[in-house]
Amino acid sequence: MTCIGKVSNGKVALPEGINLPDGTEVEMHLPESVPAVGSFANRFRDFIGMAEDLPADLAENLDHYLHGLPKK
């Protein structure tokens, strides 16, 4: 059986009338025009190292800097 679904909010919506039971395994063949997403770091590589003069403890105390909570 072959059918064409559409992606909506990251999920494939099957055409009306196609009802598959939960857990059914499907195989997808993506068109060549769909680019591979890659890793998070690869997708945002142009921004890595862009920010300067950030506090040394930013990762540990992010809630302090964003929301004013006490530092850890």
Sequence and secondary structure as in RCSB ss.txt:
>XXXX:A:sequence
MTCIGKVSNGKVALPEGINLPDGTEVEMHLPESVPAVGSFANRFRDFIGMAEDLPADLAENLDHYLHGLPKK
>XXXX:A:secstr
     EEETTEEE  TT    TT        TTS     HHHHTGGGTT   S  TTTTTTHHHHHH     
